[in-house]
Amino acid sequence: MVLGMGMVFFILGLLVIVIKGLSALIMKYDPVAVADSVKTPQPSQIDENIVAAISIAVQRFRSN
């Protein structure tokens, strides 16, 4: 039982080391530009007719 648990622990540890190594290798050759990929959302203008239609639909839904 101890041998089996030890093997599982060893394999999971090896898996973590391999994944971290591959991640470092990938980041070395193809870094992700975080600042370029993040865009600030622009506030959208919602038509007043759409707001009114949604409000009426919600009122009808709640009344049933």
Buried (B, 14 or more C-beta within 10 A) or exposed (E): EEEEEEEEEEEEEEEEEEEEEEEEEEEEEEEEEEEEEEEEEEEEEEEEEEEEEEEEEEEEEEEE
